[in-house]
Amino acid sequence: MLAGQPEAVRSAMEKTGGGNGRRRLALLKRAMTTTPRIQQYQGDRRELRPLFELAEDSASQLDAYLHLGHVLVALLDDRIVGHLQFVPTGHPQTVEIKNMAVLKPHQGHGIGRALIESLVELLAGAPVTALLVATAAADIDNLRFYQRRGFRFRSVERDAFTAATGYPGCVVIDGIELRDRVWLDLALPATGPRVENRDLLLASRPGLFEAEHCLPHTGLG
């Protein structure tokens, strides 16, 4: 597990002053059941396609990158409720969050945050100094989410979402036409503590930070 369940349990205990009784047990149970278990996905990516489609409106773009990079999944009661796909880029010290989504009934409960924190933990001590993500300029919720996670604006890619790149026309998000893509980045420390799960992942995937499988920056991040 990459995202620490003890933190949620500790928070629940603090709310009750470390006391006992039914209320404390109820809070502990809630913390145990709502904190996702984060792990690497080893199965058929096609089974996750409905999740990917929550963050990608272009079928052709998704076809192009579905099987790239690596995927972390968030599980509640052994059911996948969210995912994060990360891929190498043309820069050896940069990794991109290519696609991330959480099932709607579970949104707003910290699952997306847990996925990003797990990825940052996974990359700790690796030769990666920046984490990139792209999202629609029209998607205010996504922009708010990533900025709350510490991401900062990097650049704007105008007219990224067009019929020529496989996106449907006249898409409106929050009353704003889907047209431009915003790139954000998160600075990562160059070194960090060794993480056992990260070492296991790197050992099983020695090409994790190689750019030979990357695509140009396309698709809704």
N, C-alpha and C positions, 0 to 999 in steps of 0.2 A: 504494500500500500504506500502511495506517495503522498497523499494528502492526509495529514495526521488527524485521526479520530480523537485522540486524547484532548486536543484543544477544545473541541466542541463539548466534551464531557466536563472539562475543567470550567468552561464558561457556565455550564448549567449548574455546577456546584457553587460557583461564586454567586449566582443569582439567589441561591437559597442559604447563603452564609455557611455552607458546608454542613448544614444540619441534616436531620433525617426525617423520615415520614413519607407519606404518600406523595406530597407535592414534589419532593426531591427525587423520588423514584420516577415520577412521571416525566420530569424534566430530563433526567438521565436517559430514560427510554427514548424520548423524542430526539435527543442529541445523537443517540446511537443509530436511530433509524433514518434520520434526515441528513446525516453526514455521509457523502458518497465515498465509496471505495474507488480509487483511481488506479487503473492498471493499463498496461500496453495491450492493444487488441491484436490478436494473432489470427483471427478468423477471416472469412471471405468478406472483402470490403463491400461486395454487392448487397450483403445483408444490412449494411448500414446506410445504404443509399437514401432511404426516406429521411434519415437524420441529416445527411449531407444536403438534401434538397431544401431543407428549412433555411439554409444559408446560401444557397446557390440557385438563381433563377434561370440559368442557362444550362440546358441538358448537354449541349456540345462541350461547353467549358468543363462541366463536371466529368464527362467521359474522359477528357484529356488528362485530368489530374487525380482522379479517384484513387488510383493505385500507387500514387507517389508517396514518398516519405514514410512517416510513421503515424500511428493513431493511438491516442490515449482515450479510454472510455471511462465514464462515471457510472457506477452501479449502485443501485439501491435495492436491497433484498435480491441481489443477483440478477437484476434486470437493468439493462443498459438504458440510461435516461439522458445521456449526453456524450459528446465526443469532442476531441480536438485533434486535428490533423496538422502536423508540422513538417515542413520540407526544407531542404537546403536551398540556397540561392547561389547566384554567381559570385558571391563574396564569402570566403571561407569562414569569416567570423560573424556571419549573419544567418539567422534561421527565421523562416517565415511561418506564421500561423496561417495556413491556407484555407481551412474551413473549420468552423466551430459552431455547435448548436446544442441546445437543450430542449427536450420535449416541453411543449407549452405548459402542461400541468405542473411542471417542476421548475419553471422559470421563476426567478426572483427569490430563490432559496439558497443562493451561494454556490450552486453547482458549477457555473461558469467560472467563478472566482477560484474554486478549488482546482479546476482543470488548469488554469493559467499558473497558479501557484505550484502545482505539481510539475508543470513543464519547466518553470524557472528553477525549481529544485533539481530537476533532472539535468539541466544544463550547467548547474553550478560546478565550477572548476574545469569545465570543458573550454576549448578554444573558441568560445562564442561570446561576443561582447554586445550584440544587439539582437532584439527580437522584433520582427516586423509584423504588421498586420494591415490589411486594407479592408475598407468597408465603404458603403455608399454614403456620399455626402448628405443624401436625403434621410438616412437612417439615424435620427437623433438619439434613439435609445442605445444603439451600438456605440455611437460616439461618446455618449455619457458613460457607458459601461467601461470602455477601454481607458478613458481618461481617469476614471476612478481607480483603475488598476495601475496607474502611473505612466501610461503611454502618453506620448506627446506628438503633436502634429509634425509631419515630416515634409509632405508634398501633396499636391492635388493633381490628379490625372483627369483632364477634362474629356468629356464625351466618351467615357470608358464603357458605358452600358448602352450599346446600340444594337440594331439588328445585324450589323456587320460582324459583331462579336458574339452573336448568338442569343441576345437578350430580347425579350418581347418589348414592343413599343408601348408607350403611354402607361408605364407603371408609375404609380404615385404612392409615396410613403410619407405618412404624417403630413399630407397636403403638399408635398414637394415632389416634383417630377424626378424620377430616377435618371440621372445623367452622368454625374461625375463621381470619381472614386477618390477617397481620401486615404493617404498612407500615414500610418502612425508608427512610432518605434518606442521601445523600452530599452534603456541602457542596462546592461547586465555587468556584474563585476567580472573582471578578467579571471579571477581565481576565487575559489570557495572551498568549503569543507567537502570531503569525500562523502558521497552518498551511495550506499550499498546498492540500492535499486538502479541508480544511474549506471554504476559500473557493470552490473549484470546486463543492462540493456545495451551498453556500448560493446560489451564482449560478444553479445549475440548478433549485433548489427554493426560490424566494423566500419561500414560505409556511411554511418549516420551523418557525418559532416562533410561528405564529399559532394560536389556540385554537379556530378556527371548526370544525375537524374533530374535536374531541375528544369522547369519551364520558364519562359518569360513571365513577367508579372501580369497574370491575367486571372480573372475570376473574382467573385465576391469573397473576400477573406472571412 
